[in-house]
C-alpha cells in the first residue's frame, strides 16, 4: 500500500504552485460568496446547500477507489460551471444560486488544502497529503531531502 500511495501522490503540488492553487481556491470562495451576496441570494439557502458536496464522503464506505471517484465528481468545477452556463442561457436564478454556492464550497475546500483525491485513500490529494501523516510526507518531499532508494553521493 505504501508503494501505491507514494506513486499516486508524486504529482501532488508543493511549494509555490501549491500556495497558488490554495490562493485560487480562496479567491473562488470569496468571489462566489460576494457574487451571491450581490445577487441577493437567500443566506438560508446558502447555509443549507454549502455542505451538500461533502455528502460525497459517504462513498468512501464503498472503498477508497469509489470514494475518490464520487468525491472528485462532487468537487470538480465541471458540473457547477455547466450549471452556471445553463443558468445564464435559461435565466434560472435557482440554478445560478446552486452553481455559485457549489463553486464557493469547492473554493474553500481548495483554500484549506482539501484537493481532489487519489484512490490510495482520502488523505492523498492533488494538493498534497492531508491528515495525521501529512507532515511526514511534506518533510520527505522537500527538494533537499535524501531519498532512501537513490544512491548516496
C-alpha positions as MATLAB code, in Angstrom:
seq = 'XXXXXXXXXXXXXXXXXXXXXXXXXXXXXXXXXXXXXXXXXXXXXXXXXXXXXXXXXXXXXXXXXXXXXXXXXXXXXXXXXXXXXXXXXXXXXXXXXXXXXXXXXXXXXXXXXXXXXXXXXXXXXXXXXXXXXXXXXXXXXXXXXXXXXXXXX';
ca = [
       0.000    0.000    0.000;
       2.826    2.436    0.780;
       4.301    2.000   -2.688;
       0.937    2.654   -4.303;
       0.379    5.728   -2.152;
       3.824    7.127   -2.938;
       3.365    6.516   -6.660;
      -0.097    8.071   -6.712;
       0.937   11.260   -4.929;
       4.126   12.077   -6.790;
       2.126   14.605   -8.832;
       0.869   16.472   -5.772;
       1.679   20.182   -5.833;
       4.306   21.505   -3.422;
       5.886   24.872   -2.707;
       4.804   27.912   -4.697;
       2.383   26.092   -7.036;
       0.569   24.580   -4.036;
       0.282   28.010   -2.426;
      -1.004   29.483   -5.688;
      -3.638   26.725   -6.039;
      -4.805   27.366   -2.478;
      -4.982   31.126   -3.093;
      -7.024   30.449   -6.236;
      -9.418   28.467   -4.066;
      -9.688   31.323   -1.580;
     -10.339   33.742   -4.443;
     -13.048   31.460   -5.851;
     -14.720   31.185   -2.441;
     -14.617   34.953   -1.850;
     -15.729   35.765   -5.388;
     -18.667   33.362   -5.451;
     -19.798   34.403   -1.958;
     -19.590   38.089   -2.911;
     -21.434   37.426   -6.176;
     -24.103   35.518   -4.239;
     -24.478   38.498   -1.882;
     -24.733   40.954   -4.791;
     -27.224   38.564   -6.440;
     -29.202   38.931   -3.192;
     -29.446   35.198   -2.662;
     -31.014   33.712    0.436;
     -28.422   33.068    3.145;
     -30.571   30.215    4.455;
     -30.261   28.511    1.079;
     -26.509   29.230    1.108;
     -26.110   27.702    4.572;
     -28.156   24.619    3.701;
     -26.525   23.907    0.334;
     -22.941   24.856    1.192;
     -22.052   21.486    2.734;
     -24.070   19.297    0.345;
     -20.990   18.353   -1.761;
     -19.453   16.845    1.386;
     -22.159   14.168    1.387;
     -19.893   12.551   -1.216;
     -17.748   11.387    1.739;
     -20.276    8.606    2.198;
     -18.981    6.957   -0.981;
     -15.805    6.040    0.923;
     -17.922    3.374    2.631;
     -17.703    1.505   -0.695;
     -13.896    1.759   -0.671;
     -11.208    4.314   -1.485;
     -11.467    3.970   -5.286;
     -15.244    4.562   -5.388;
     -14.927    7.227   -2.695;
     -12.312    9.137   -4.685;
     -14.369    8.987   -7.887;
     -17.542   10.261   -6.219;
     -15.721   12.869   -4.107;
     -13.856   14.178   -7.163;
     -17.080   14.353   -9.180;
     -18.650   16.466   -6.423;
     -15.540   18.635   -6.004;
     -14.519   19.403   -9.579;
     -15.557   22.528  -11.462;
     -17.256   20.582  -14.285;
     -20.844   20.329  -13.041;
     -21.162   23.681  -11.219;
     -19.671   25.560  -14.195;
     -22.066   23.724  -16.525;
     -24.919   24.737  -14.215;
     -23.728   28.339  -14.239;
     -23.628   28.483  -18.039;
     -27.023   26.768  -18.181;
     -28.463   29.316  -15.765;
     -27.305   32.172  -17.993;
     -28.893   30.599  -21.042;
     -32.172   29.712  -19.301;
     -32.388   32.704  -16.957;
     -32.890   30.425  -13.945;
     -31.965   32.143  -10.662;
     -32.200   28.858   -8.718;
     -29.667   27.111  -10.958;
     -27.330   30.117  -10.734;
     -27.607   30.141   -6.938;
     -26.785   26.425   -6.740;
     -23.778   26.902   -9.044;
     -22.389   29.833   -7.018;
     -22.792   28.007   -3.703;
     -21.212   24.837   -5.111;
     -18.236   26.777   -6.512;
     -17.820   28.621   -3.191;
     -17.692   25.248   -1.421;
     -15.055   23.920   -3.804;
     -13.076   27.135   -3.356;
     -12.941   26.978    0.425;
     -12.042   23.282    0.307;
      -9.106   24.032   -2.005;
      -8.049   27.004    0.139;
      -7.947   24.690    3.167;
      -5.887   22.103    1.276;
      -8.624   19.577    0.534;
      -7.793   18.765   -3.047;
      -9.022   16.164   -5.469;
      -8.458   12.660   -4.107;
      -6.297    9.794   -5.318;
      -7.615    6.255   -4.951;
      -4.874    5.476   -2.410;
      -7.076    6.998    0.301;
      -8.841   10.150    1.453;
      -5.612   11.748    2.706;
      -3.910   11.660   -0.718;
      -4.809   14.781   -2.717;
      -3.514   16.774   -5.664;
      -2.607   19.487   -3.153;
      -0.518   17.073   -1.065;
      -1.214   14.838    1.916;
      -3.797   15.787    4.495;
      -4.411   14.272    7.896;
      -2.151   12.979   10.641;
       0.619   11.709    8.310;
       0.773   14.879    6.200;
       3.800   16.373    7.993;
       5.913   13.264    7.370;
       5.096   13.328    3.663;
       5.882   17.032    3.287;
       9.239   16.513    5.019;
      10.161   13.589    2.779;
       9.276   15.537   -0.399;
      11.488   18.531    0.313;
      13.923   19.081   -2.589;
      16.922   18.779   -0.230;
      15.658   15.545    1.392;
      17.634   12.415    0.661;
      15.620    9.571   -0.851;
      16.334    6.181    0.711;
      16.144    4.428   -2.682;
      18.546    6.723   -4.507;
      22.325    6.208   -4.483;
      24.112    8.399   -1.976;
      26.943   10.634   -3.208;
];
